[in-house]
Amino acid sequence: MVRPLSRTLRQHLAALRILLVLTVVTGLAYPLAITAIAQLALPHQADGSLINENGRPVASGLIGQNFHVVQNGQDNGPPDPKWFQPRPSAGSYNPLASGASDLGPNSPALVAQVKERRASRATFDHVPPGNVPADALTASASGLDPDISPANAYLQADRVALARKLPPATVHDLVTTHLQQRVLGFLGQEHVNVVQLNHALNQIR
C-alpha cells in the first residue's frame, strides 16, 4: 500500500510547481514577448536609438556627449566652435559616472561654477552674459541629457555658422527642423537633441 504524501511535502511540491511556472512566464515568456513587440513596433528605439555614420554606430540619441577640440586623438581640448555644445555634465557624459554634482542652490561652489560658465559661454558665443540661457549653465540630474533648450540652440547658431563658413540662415533652419515638441503636447518642454543636431550638421557640405 502506497502511503499518501504528507501535507508538508505536498505544500513544498505545489510551491515548486508555482516557482517553475512563474520562472518560465516572467523570466522567459514575458521578456521574449516584450522584446518581440519592441522590435516590431519601435526597432530603432529598442536598439538604443543609435546614430550611424558610414554604416557604423557613432552615438546614441539618448546619451549626450562632449564636442571638444581633438588633441592627441582624444576630445579633451576646449569646446569646438564648429559644433553645438551640450549643457554641462558633472560626469563628462560618461555613462559609468551618471549623476549630478549634488551641489545645492545655496552652495558657493555651484554659484562660482555658474558664474564661470556664464562668462565662458558669453565669450564663446559672442553674446552678452545676460543672454546665456539657464540650461547652458547647469548640468542635468543624470549628467547624460542630450537635450538643450531652443534658446540655447539658436544662440549658438551664428557661432557655428561662422566657424563652418555656412550661411547663418542654413544653420538656423537646421535648428528649426530639429525642434522637438512636448510629449503628448503637455509633458516636458520644447527641446533640441544636440547629438542628432550635430550629426545632421556634419552632413552639410
N, C-alpha and C positions, 0 to 999 in steps of 0.2 A: 504494500500500500504506500503510495507516494504522499509524503507529508505536504500540506499546503505551506506556501511561503509565509514567513512571519510578517506581521504588519509593518515592522520597521524596514525589512528588506523590500517589501512592495513599494513603500514610500520612496526608498532610495532608487529603485528601478524607474519609477514614474518620474522622479526628478532628473534622472539621467536621460530619459527619453525627451523630456522637455528641453533639456540643455542641448541635446543633439539637434532637435528641430529648430530651436531658436538660433543656434550657431549657423545652420545651413541657410535659414531665412535672412537673418540680419548680417551675417558675416560673409555670405556668398551671393545669394539671390538678389538681395536689395542693392548692394554696391554694383553688381553687374547690370542690373536694370537701370539704375540712375546713370551709370557710365554710358550705356547704350542710348538712353534718351538724350543725354547731353551731346553725344557725338552726332546724333541725327538732327537735333534741333539747333544747337549752338556749337558747332565744331571748333570755330575759331576761339571762342571764349573758353571752351572746355580744355583746349590745348595750351592755355596760358596767354592768350591774346598776343602771340608772338608777332614781331615785325621782321619781315625777311628782306634781305638785300642780296642780289645776285645769287638767289637760291639758298641762302643760309640765314638762320635767325641771328639778328644782331641786337635785339632788345625785346622787352615786353612792354606793352602799353599800360600795364598795371603797376610798373615799378619805375620811378624816376631815376635819373642818372645825372652825373656831372657832365658839363660840356666845357671842359677846360682846355687850355693850350697843351698839346702833347709835348712832353720833354722826356728824353731818354726812353721813348717807347711807352710812356705812361702819361695819362691825363692828369698830371699832378701840378701843372702850371697854373697861372692865373686864369680867370674866366675868359673864354674865347669870344671876342666881339662878333664873330661870324654866326654865332648860334644864339637862339633864345635861351635864356638862363632860367632854371627852375627856382623854386623857393629854397631857402636854406634847409640843410638837413643836419641834425645832430650826429648822425652816424655816417655822413658822406655817402648816403644812398647804398650802404652795404646791407643787404637783406639779413645778414647774420647779426647785425647790430641794430636792428629795428627798434625804434623807441624815441622818446622825446628827451629834452635836456633836463627835465624835472625842475627847471627854474621857475619860481612863481612870479606873478606880475609885479611884485614889490622887490624882487631881487636886484641888487645893484649890478650884479654880473649881467643879468638879462638887459637891464637898462643900457649898460655900456655896449653890449653886443648890438642892440637895435640902433643906437646912435652911430656906431661904427659902420654898420651895414647901410644905414641911410646915406651917410656921406659917401661911402664907396659906390653904391648904386647910382647916386645922383651924378657923380663924376663919370662913371662908366657909361651911363645912358645919356649924358649931356642934358640933364634936366635939373630944375630947382629941387632941393631936398624935400620940400613940401609936396612935390608931385609923386614921390615914390610910394606906391601902394603898400598896404599893410602886409600882404602875403609875400612881398619881396623882402620883408624884414624879419619875419618869424617862421620857424620851422613847424611842420605838421606834427601831430602826435605820433605818427608811425615813423617819420623821417624818410618815408618812401613815396610820398604823394607825388604823382606825375602831373598833377593839375595846377594851373595858375589862373588867376582871375583875368577876364578880358582886358581890364585896365592895365594889368601888368604886361600882357602880351602886346597890346597896342603901343604901350610906352617904349617897348624895345624895338618896334618895327623899323623906325628910322635908323637906329644904330646898326641893325642887321643889314638893312638895305645899303647903307654907306659902306660897311665892311665888305660886302659881297659885290658892290658896284651894280646893284639892281635898282630899278625904278621903285621908289617908295610905295607907289600905288600897288605894285605887284605884291610886295610883302604884306601890305595892309589887307589886300584882298585874300591872301593866303590865310591870314589870321581869321578873317571873317568866315571863310569856308570851314574852319576847324572849331568854330564856336559850338559847344555842346550845351543844350538846354537842360533845365531842371528835369530830373527823373519824374515821369508821370505828370509833369507840369507844375509840381509844387514841392518836391523833395530836393534839398540841396540848393546850390547856386549855379548860375551860368558859369561855365569854365572852359578852359582850353587845355588839352593834353599836350604838354610841351614836348614829350618824346615823339608823339605822332606828328606834331607840327614841324619839328626839326627834321624828321625823316622825309616829309613832303618837301621841305625847303631844300634838302640835299638833292632832290630830283630835278630842281630847276637848273637849267643850263643856259 
